């Protein structure tokens, strides 16, 4: 990809997503912004047309999305971009971040979030969405929507 311009839209990454309906809702958010959606394998579901249709994703053909086989491939493809990682364990609030065109927003799988190895690589870029203490975590698709629309708001 040397010499190719970096895509200036937001890049939304789901690292090893497990639930097709959450991924579908994230795809809808990406279409609404617009943003590009990246899925990092392994996925907890198939991406064939029948599975996507069953999940109610009749708009899926309009979503700009791509699947990569592993984290390193994604990092190579998006080299030069600013990565932001989301975790309920982060110290820095989403509201403190200053987003730029082309930023990459990375979210982990529904059951356990991003692995420590990814979070430890750039602790200054790990964000949390502030919630009341009674809430253990937000749904993945809700988290993506909150973060992506905040980034979009800042960029406008």
C-alpha positions as a Markdown table, in Angstrom:
| # | Residue | x | y | z |
|---|---|---|---|---|
| 1 | Unk | 0.0 | 0.0 | 0.0 |
| 2 | Unk | 3.0 | 2.3 | -0.2 |
| 3 | Unk | 2.2 | 5.5 | -2.1 |
| 4 | Unk | -1.6 | 5.2 | -1.7 |
| 5 | Unk | -3.4 | 8.0 | 0.1 |
| 6 | Unk | -4.8 | 7.2 | 3.6 |
| 7 | Unk | -8.6 | 7.1 | 3.6 |
| 8 | Unk | -9.7 | 10.3 | 5.5 |
| 9 | Unk | -13.0 | 8.7 | 6.7 |
| 10 | Unk | -13.1 | 7.2 | 10.1 |
| 11 | Unk | -12.1 | 3.6 | 10.2 |
| 12 | Unk | -14.1 | 1.4 | 12.6 |
| 13 | Unk | -12.5 | -1.9 | 13.6 |
| 14 | Unk | -14.2 | -4.9 | 15.3 |
| 15 | Unk | -11.5 | -7.2 | 16.6 |
| 16 | Unk | -12.9 | -10.7 | 16.6 |
| 17 | Unk | -16.6 | -9.9 | 16.8 |
| 18 | Unk | -18.8 | -12.7 | 18.1 |
| 19 | Unk | -22.4 | -11.6 | 17.5 |
| 20 | Unk | -23.7 | -11.0 | 13.9 |
| 21 | Unk | -26.5 | -8.7 | 15.0 |
| 22 | Unk | -24.1 | -6.4 | 16.8 |
| 23 | Unk | -21.8 | -6.3 | 13.7 |
| 24 | Unk | -24.9 | -5.6 | 11.6 |
| 25 | Unk | -25.8 | -2.6 | 13.8 |
| 26 | Unk | -22.2 | -1.4 | 13.6 |
| 27 | Unk | -22.4 | -1.7 | 9.8 |
| 28 | Unk | -25.5 | 0.5 | 9.8 |
| 29 | Unk | -23.7 | 3.1 | 11.9 |
| 30 | Unk | -20.8 | 3.0 | 9.4 |
| 31 | Unk | -23.2 | 3.5 | 6.5 |
| 32 | Unk | -24.8 | 6.4 | 8.3 |
| 33 | Unk | -21.6 | 8.3 | 8.9 |
| 34 | Unk | -20.0 | 7.2 | 6.4 |
| 35 | Unk | -17.1 | 5.2 | 7.8 |
| 36 | Unk | -15.3 | 2.0 | 6.7 |
| 37 | Unk | -15.8 | -1.1 | 8.8 |
| 38 | Unk | -13.0 | -3.6 | 9.3 |
| 39 | Unk | -13.5 | -7.1 | 10.8 |
| 40 | Unk | -10.5 | -8.9 | 12.2 |
| 41 | Unk | -10.7 | -12.7 | 12.2 |
| 42 | Unk | -11.7 | -15.0 | 13.7 |
| 43 | Unk | -15.3 | -14.0 | 13.5 |
| 44 | Unk | -18.1 | -15.6 | 15.6 |
| 45 | Unk | -20.3 | -15.9 | 12.5 |
| 46 | Unk | -20.1 | -16.4 | 8.7 |
| 47 | Unk | -20.3 | -13.5 | 6.3 |
| 48 | Unk | -22.1 | -15.3 | 3.5 |
| 49 | Unk | -25.1 | -13.7 | 1.9 |
| 50 | Unk | -27.6 | -16.1 | 3.6 |
| 51 | Unk | -26.3 | -15.4 | 7.1 |
| 52 | Unk | -26.2 | -11.7 | 6.6 |
| 53 | Unk | -29.8 | -11.7 | 5.2 |
| 54 | Unk | -31.0 | -13.8 | 8.2 |
| 55 | Unk | -29.5 | -11.2 | 10.5 |
| 56 | Unk | -31.7 | -8.6 | 8.9 |
| 57 | Unk | -28.9 | -6.9 | 7.1 |
| 58 | Unk | -30.6 | -6.0 | 3.9 |
| 59 | Unk | -28.5 | -2.8 | 3.5 |
| 60 | Unk | -25.2 | -4.7 | 3.9 |
| 61 | Unk | -24.3 | -4.4 | 0.2 |
| 62 | Unk | -24.0 | -0.7 | 0.7 |
| 63 | Unk | -21.6 | -0.9 | 3.7 |
| 64 | Unk | -17.9 | -0.4 | 2.9 |
| 65 | Unk | -16.4 | -3.3 | 4.8 |
| 66 | Unk | -13.5 | -5.6 | 4.7 |
| 67 | Unk | -12.3 | -8.7 | 6.6 |
| 68 | Unk | -8.6 | -9.2 | 7.5 |
| 69 | Unk | -7.1 | -12.4 | 8.7 |
| 70 | Unk | -5.2 | -11.1 | 11.7 |
| 71 | Unk | -4.4 | -8.0 | 13.7 |
| 72 | Unk | -0.9 | -7.5 | 12.1 |
| 73 | Unk | -2.5 | -7.4 | 8.6 |
| 74 | Unk | -4.9 | -4.6 | 9.8 |
| 75 | Unk | -2.1 | -2.6 | 11.3 |
| 76 | Unk | -0.1 | -2.9 | 8.1 |
| 77 | Unk | -3.1 | -1.9 | 5.9 |
| 78 | Unk | -3.8 | 1.2 | 8.1 |
| 79 | Unk | -0.2 | 2.2 | 8.8 |
| 80 | Unk | 0.2 | 5.9 | 9.4 |
| 81 | Unk | -3.3 | 6.2 | 10.9 |
| 82 | Unk | -4.0 | 7.2 | 14.5 |
| 83 | Unk | -5.5 | 4.2 | 16.4 |
| 84 | Unk | -7.8 | 4.6 | 19.4 |
| 85 | Unk | -8.7 | 1.6 | 21.5 |
| 86 | Unk | -11.8 | 1.3 | 23.6 |
| 87 | Unk | -11.9 | -0.5 | 26.9 |
| 88 | Unk | -14.1 | -0.3 | 30.0 |
| 89 | Unk | -10.8 | -0.5 | 32.0 |
| 90 | Unk | -9.3 | 2.7 | 30.4 |
| 91 | Unk | -8.5 | 5.7 | 32.6 |
| 92 | Unk | -8.9 | 8.3 | 29.8 |
| 93 | Unk | -12.4 | 9.3 | 28.9 |
| 94 | Unk | -13.7 | 9.5 | 25.4 |
| 95 | Unk | -14.5 | 13.1 | 26.0 |
| 96 | Unk | -10.8 | 13.9 | 26.5 |
| 97 | Unk | -9.7 | 12.5 | 23.1 |
| 98 | Unk | -9.1 | 14.8 | 20.1 |
| 99 | Unk | -9.9 | 12.9 | 16.9 |
| 100 | Unk | -8.5 | 13.5 | 13.4 |
| 101 | Unk | -9.6 | 12.6 | 9.9 |
| 102 | Unk | -8.8 | 9.0 | 9.1 |
| 103 | Unk | -8.6 | 7.9 | 12.8 |
| 104 | Unk | -9.1 | 4.2 | 13.6 |
| 105 | Unk | -11.5 | 3.3 | 16.4 |
| 106 | Unk | -10.9 | -0.2 | 17.6 |
| 107 | Unk | -13.4 | -2.3 | 19.7 |
| 108 | Unk | -12.9 | -5.8 | 21.1 |
| 109 | Unk | -15.2 | -8.8 | 21.1 |
| 110 | Unk | -18.4 | -8.7 | 23.1 |
| 111 | Unk | -17.4 | -11.2 | 25.9 |
| 112 | Unk | -14.0 | -10.0 | 26.9 |
| 113 | Unk | -12.9 | -6.8 | 25.0 |
| 114 | Unk | -9.6 | -6.1 | 23.5 |
| 115 | Unk | -6.6 | -8.2 | 24.7 |
| 116 | Unk | -4.1 | -6.7 | 27.1 |
| 117 | Unk | -1.4 | -7.0 | 24.4 |
| 118 | Unk | -3.2 | -4.6 | 22.1 |
| 119 | Unk | -4.1 | -2.1 | 25.0 |
| 120 | Unk | -0.5 | -2.1 | 26.4 |
| 121 | Unk | 1.0 | -1.1 | 23.1 |
| 122 | Unk | -0.4 | 2.4 | 23.3 |
| 123 | Unk | -1.9 | 3.1 | 26.8 |
| 124 | Unk | -2.2 | 6.8 | 26.0 |
| 125 | Unk | -4.7 | 6.0 | 23.2 |
| 126 | Unk | -7.0 | 3.7 | 25.3 |
| 127 | Unk | -10.4 | 5.3 | 26.0 |
| 128 | Unk | -13.5 | 4.5 | 28.0 |
| 129 | Unk | -17.0 | 5.6 | 27.5 |
| 130 | Unk | -18.1 | 7.1 | 30.9 |
| 131 | Unk | -21.0 | 5.3 | 32.5 |
| 132 | Unk | -22.6 | 5.1 | 35.9 |
| 133 | Unk | -21.0 | 2.6 | 38.1 |
| 134 | Unk | -24.1 | 0.4 | 38.1 |
| 135 | Unk | -23.5 | -0.4 | 34.5 |
| 136 | Unk | -20.9 | -3.2 | 33.8 |
| 137 | Unk | -20.5 | -2.3 | 30.1 |
| 138 | Unk | -22.4 | -1.1 | 27.1 |
| 139 | Unk | -23.5 | -3.1 | 24.1 |
| 140 | Unk | -20.8 | -3.2 | 21.4 |
| 141 | Unk | -22.9 | -1.5 | 18.8 |
| 142 | Unk | -24.0 | 1.2 | 21.2 |
| 143 | Unk | -20.3 | 1.8 | 22.1 |
| 144 | Unk | -19.3 | 2.1 | 18.5 |
| 145 | Unk | -22.1 | 4.5 | 17.8 |
| 146 | Unk | -21.3 | 6.8 | 20.8 |
| 147 | Unk | -17.6 | 6.9 | 19.9 |
| 148 | Unk | -18.0 | 7.2 | 16.1 |
| 149 | Unk | -20.5 | 10.0 | 16.3 |
| 150 | Unk | -18.4 | 11.9 | 18.9 |
| 151 | Unk | -15.4 | 11.6 | 16.5 |
| 152 | Unk | -17.6 | 12.8 | 13.7 |
| 153 | Unk | -18.9 | 15.7 | 15.7 |
| 154 | Unk | -15.4 | 16.8 | 16.5 |
| 155 | Unk | -14.4 | 16.6 | 12.8 |
| 156 | Unk | -17.3 | 18.8 | 11.7 |
